[in-house]
Amino acid sequence: MMIECFFRKAKISGSTDDKLYYEYNQWGADSLESNWYVRFLRYHFPKNTKRVNFFGPLGNPFFIRNNFDGCKVFITNEDVEHRFTKLNLYFGDYCLKHVDLALGFGVHKEDKYLRFPYWLTTTFAPEMNEDDIVRRIREINTCVYKKTSDCVLINKHDKKGTREMVYNGVRDILDVKLAGKWHNNTTDLWDRFNNDKEAYLRTFKFNICAENDNTEHYVTEKIFDAFIAGCIPLYYGSNNNPEPGLINKDAVIFWEKDSDNAANRELIRHLKVDENYYNEFISQPKLLPYAEEYVIERFAVLKAKFAELLG
């Protein structure tokens, strides 16, 4: 009875056709069959017969405490460690008391927790082996695309004002296309690029890619999407030290809060008018050598964690 009661209050995204993988309180996908973690499990554990329940932080916070057949995995693409928020209040501990495994952005030593930030799932396919990962990183570091526009910002919202802060700082220098729902001023992303974000980003020199919050270790796909598309990221977040040891900070323009950012503005002006200077800047490696080892290790540990759960 308790489970059914909470079912009415929970966001049930769905289950796979084989009824082995279920998802609750996550951003619903068109099909759970394409879920990154489902693909990872099917690739590495094709003979698995144990049910896996994936939970997120977007619904009833007590639903996850119920008993379920199989194992329980908490995954968050949201910042649950930003203090004094509802997400932090209910999910800041990654629900470790109630799940068998939790995956998130923070750095913690609990055995049931693994740091597996969301950008890993948007940058690397779940079926990739070590050689594939190395090739992917080298591809990102060497990509070159023809640039026809100044700057783009793609976001649904800006509740904390982080994007507006950067936007206001460059709008008098760059022609900024606002291609998301927030202050939208162009339909090109849909009309010309069929909502293909990567292909659209490739046409821009700069990408405003500030995080929702400024929380240590909270680094989403945004800065990596800029790298993948060969844009210079105009970034704010993670104390302006995202993924230390992995990201080349010289390849990023970090926006400073409560600053006039005069040096950044002058740099952007120079990059806009001097094509050679821009090409030299964008040709820097975006990801440092340790990134290969880090991603390979994350994949290996994730596989080991799931092996334990599935028996």
matplotlib code that plots the C-alpha trace (Angstrom):
import matplotlib.pyplot as plt

x = [0.0, 2.8, 4.5, 1.3, 0.6, 4.0, 3.6, 0.9, 3.2, 6.3, 7.3, 7.5, 9.5, 9.0, 10.6, 12.4, 10.7, 12.5, 11.2, 14.6, 15.3, 13.0, 13.4, 11.7, 11.9, 14.3, 14.0, 11.9, 13.4, 11.5, 12.5, 14.3, 15.8, 18.2, 19.1, 23.0, 23.1, 20.8, 23.0, 26.1, 24.5, 23.3, 26.7, 28.8, 26.3, 24.2, 23.1, 21.9, 18.5, 18.4, 16.1, 17.7, 15.7, 17.1, 16.0, 16.5, 15.8, 12.9, 9.9, 8.7, 11.9, 10.5, 9.5, 13.1, 12.8, 10.3, 11.3, 11.8, 12.6, 16.3, 18.8, 18.4, 20.6, 20.4, 21.6, 21.5, 22.2, 21.2, 23.2, 22.1, 25.0, 24.2, 23.2, 19.9, 17.9, 15.2, 17.3, 20.1, 17.6, 16.2, 18.9, 22.2, 23.2, 22.6, 20.1, 22.9, 20.9, 18.3, 20.1, 22.7, 24.7, 24.7, 26.3, 26.8, 29.1, 30.5, 33.6, 32.9, 34.5, 31.5, 31.7, 28.2, 29.0, 30.9, 31.7, 30.3, 29.5, 26.8, 29.3, 30.8, 27.5, 27.1, 30.8, 31.4, 29.2, 28.6, 30.0, 33.4, 36.5, 39.9, 41.0, 37.7, 38.0, 41.5, 40.4, 37.4, 39.6, 42.1, 39.2, 38.0, 41.4, 42.0, 38.6, 38.4, 35.2, 34.4, 33.0, 30.3, 28.8, 30.0, 28.4, 25.6, 23.7, 21.3, 19.4, 15.9, 16.1, 18.5, 17.1, 20.3, 21.3, 24.6, 23.9, 22.6, 25.8, 28.0, 25.5, 25.4, 29.2, 29.6, 26.5, 28.0, 31.0, 29.6, 26.4, 24.9, 22.2, 19.9, 18.8, 17.0, 13.8, 15.5, 15.2, 15.1, 16.0, 16.5, 14.8, 17.8, 18.5, 15.1, 14.6, 18.1, 19.7, 16.7, 17.5, 21.0, 22.8, 26.3, 26.0, 24.6, 27.3, 30.0, 29.2, 30.0, 33.3, 32.1, 29.6, 28.3, 28.1, 27.7, 26.4, 23.1, 25.0, 28.5, 29.2, 32.5, 32.8, 29.4, 30.4, 27.8, 28.0, 27.9, 31.7, 32.3, 29.7, 31.6, 34.9, 33.3, 31.9, 35.2, 33.9, 35.7, 33.7, 32.7, 32.3, 31.2, 30.8, 32.6, 34.6, 36.0, 38.1, 36.1, 37.6, 41.1, 43.7, 41.4, 40.4, 43.1, 42.1, 44.0, 41.4, 38.6, 37.5, 36.4, 33.8, 34.3, 31.3, 31.3, 34.0, 34.1, 35.9, 37.9, 40.7, 38.2, 36.4, 39.6, 40.6, 37.3, 37.6, 41.0, 39.8, 36.9, 38.9, 42.1, 41.5, 45.0, 44.9, 41.5, 42.8, 45.8, 43.6, 41.1, 43.9, 45.0, 44.3, 41.0, 41.5, 44.8, 46.6, 45.3, 41.7, 42.3, 43.3, 40.5, 37.7, 39.0, 39.2, 35.6, 34.3, 36.2, 35.0, 31.4, 31.6, 33.0, 30.3, 27.5, 29.2, 28.9, 25.2, 24.2, 26.1]
y = [0.0, 2.4, 1.9, 2.4, 5.6, 7.0, 5.9, 8.5, 11.2, 10.1, 10.8, 7.4, 7.8, 4.3, 0.9, -1.0, -3.6, -6.4, -5.1, -5.2, -1.4, 1.1, 4.9, 7.2, 10.9, 11.7, 13.9, 11.6, 10.5, 9.5, 5.9, 4.4, 2.0, 4.8, 5.7, 5.9, 3.6, 1.1, 0.9, 0.6, -2.3, -4.1, -3.8, -4.9, -7.3, -8.8, -11.8, -9.8, -10.9, -8.7, -5.7, -2.3, 0.7, 4.2, 7.1, 10.9, 14.0, 15.4, 13.9, 12.8, 12.7, 9.8, 7.5, 6.1, 4.8, 2.1, -1.5, -2.6, -5.8, -5.8, -3.0, 0.7, 3.3, 7.1, 9.3, 13.0, 15.4, 18.3, 20.1, 18.5, 19.9, 23.6, 24.6, 25.9, 24.4, 21.8, 19.5, 19.7, 19.2, 16.0, 14.6, 16.2, 12.9, 11.1, 8.9, 6.6, 5.0, 3.9, 2.8, 0.3, 2.8, 6.6, 8.5, 12.3, 15.3, 15.6, 14.0, 11.5, 8.4, 6.3, 2.8, 3.1, 6.4, 7.0, 10.4, 10.0, 13.6, 14.0, 15.3, 11.8, 10.5, 13.3, 13.3, 9.5, 6.7, 3.9, 1.3, 2.9, 1.0, 2.5, 3.1, 4.7, 7.1, 8.1, 8.8, 10.8, 13.0, 13.6, 14.4, 17.0, 18.5, 18.8, 19.7, 22.7, 24.1, 27.1, 29.9, 32.2, 33.8, 35.4, 33.9, 31.7, 31.0, 28.1, 27.7, 27.1, 29.3, 31.4, 31.2, 32.3, 34.9, 33.3, 33.4, 36.9, 38.0, 36.8, 37.9, 41.4, 41.5, 40.7, 41.8, 45.1, 43.3, 40.2, 39.5, 36.9, 34.5, 33.4, 30.0, 28.5, 29.4, 32.0, 35.4, 33.6, 35.8, 33.2, 30.1, 28.9, 26.0, 24.5, 25.9, 25.4, 22.8, 20.6, 21.1, 19.6, 21.5, 20.3, 21.2, 24.6, 25.3, 24.5, 27.7, 30.0, 31.4, 31.7, 29.9, 31.3, 28.1, 29.2, 26.6, 26.9, 27.3, 28.0, 24.8, 23.1, 19.9, 20.7, 20.6, 19.7, 19.0, 22.7, 23.4, 20.1, 20.8, 24.0, 22.1, 19.4, 22.1, 24.0, 27.1, 29.2, 28.7, 31.8, 30.0, 30.6, 27.9, 25.3, 28.2, 28.8, 25.7, 23.0, 19.5, 20.5, 18.4, 17.5, 20.9, 23.2, 26.5, 28.5, 27.3, 28.9, 32.5, 32.5, 35.1, 36.7, 37.6, 41.1, 42.2, 44.5, 41.7, 44.3, 41.9, 39.3, 42.0, 43.2, 39.6, 38.9, 42.1, 40.9, 37.4, 38.8, 41.0, 39.0, 35.8, 34.5, 35.2, 33.4, 30.4, 30.2, 30.3, 27.7, 25.4, 24.8, 21.4, 21.6, 18.4, 17.6, 14.3, 13.0, 13.2, 10.0, 8.1, 9.7, 8.8, 5.2, 4.8, 6.1, 3.6, 0.8, 1.6, 2.0, -1.4, -2.9, -1.3, -2.7, -6.1, -6.1, -5.1, -7.6, -10.5]
z = [0.0, 0.8, -2.5, -4.4, -2.5, -3.3, -6.9, -7.3, -6.2, -8.0, -11.5, -13.2, -16.4, -17.5, -17.9, -20.6, -22.8, -21.0, -17.6, -16.1, -15.9, -14.4, -13.9, -11.4, -10.7, -13.5, -16.6, -18.8, -22.0, -25.1, -24.5, -21.5, -24.0, -24.9, -21.3, -21.0, -18.0, -19.5, -22.6, -20.4, -18.5, -21.6, -23.2, -20.3, -18.7, -21.6, -19.5, -16.6, -15.2, -12.1, -12.0, -11.7, -10.4, -11.3, -9.1, -9.5, -7.4, -9.3, -7.4, -4.0, -1.8, 0.3, -2.6, -2.8, 0.7, -0.3, -1.0, -4.6, -6.4, -7.5, -6.7, -6.3, -8.0, -7.3, -10.2, -10.3, -13.1, -10.8, -8.1, -4.9, -2.9, -3.2, 0.3, 1.5, -1.4, -1.4, -3.5, -0.9, 2.0, 0.6, -1.7, -0.5, 1.1, -2.3, -0.4, 0.5, 3.4, 1.0, -2.2, -3.3, -5.4, -5.9, -8.7, -8.7, -8.9, -5.4, -4.0, -1.3, 0.1, 0.9, -0.7, -2.1, -3.9, -7.1, -8.6, -12.2, -13.4, -16.0, -18.6, -18.9, -20.2, -22.8, -24.0, -24.1, -25.4, -22.9, -25.2, -25.6, -24.7, -23.7, -27.2, -28.1, -25.1, -26.1, -29.7, -28.5, -26.3, -29.0, -31.4, -29.0, -28.7, -32.4, -33.8, -36.1, -37.6, -39.8, -37.7, -39.1, -36.0, -32.8, -29.7, -28.6, -25.3, -25.1, -21.9, -20.7, -17.6, -15.6, -12.0, -10.4, -12.9, -13.8, -17.6, -17.6, -15.7, -18.6, -21.3, -20.0, -19.9, -23.6, -25.4, -26.3, -27.9, -29.4, -31.3, -29.0, -30.2, -27.5, -29.0, -25.9, -24.2, -22.0, -23.8, -27.2, -30.1, -32.9, -34.2, -36.2, -33.9, -34.9, -38.3, -39.8, -37.6, -36.7, -33.0, -33.4, -30.7, -31.6, -35.3, -34.3, -31.8, -34.4, -36.2, -33.3, -32.0, -28.4, -26.2, -22.9, -20.8, -17.2, -14.7, -12.8, -9.5, -8.3, -6.4, -6.1, -8.2, -9.9, -13.6, -16.2, -19.9, -20.8, -21.0, -22.6, -25.3, -26.1, -26.4, -28.6, -31.0, -31.1, -29.3, -26.7, -23.4, -21.5, -18.2, -14.7, -12.0, -9.8, -8.2, -11.7, -11.3, -13.2, -13.2, -12.1, -13.8, -16.7, -18.2, -19.7, -18.0, -20.6, -23.2, -21.2, -20.4, -16.8, -15.9, -12.4, -10.3, -8.8, -11.2, -14.3, -16.1, -17.9, -18.9, -20.2, -22.2, -23.8, -24.6, -26.2, -28.3, -29.5, -30.3, -32.3, -34.6, -34.9, -36.8, -36.3, -32.6, -32.4, -34.3, -32.0, -28.9, -30.1, -31.2, -27.6, -26.2, -24.2, -22.2, -20.4, -20.7, -17.4, -18.8, -20.7, -17.5, -15.5, -17.9, -18.4, -14.7, -14.1, -16.7, -15.0, -11.5, -12.7, -14.3, -11.1, -9.0, -11.2, -11.2, -7.4, -7.6, -10.2, -8.6]

ax = plt.figure().add_subplot(projection="3d")
ax.plot(x, y, z, "-o")
ax.set_aspect("equal")
plt.show()
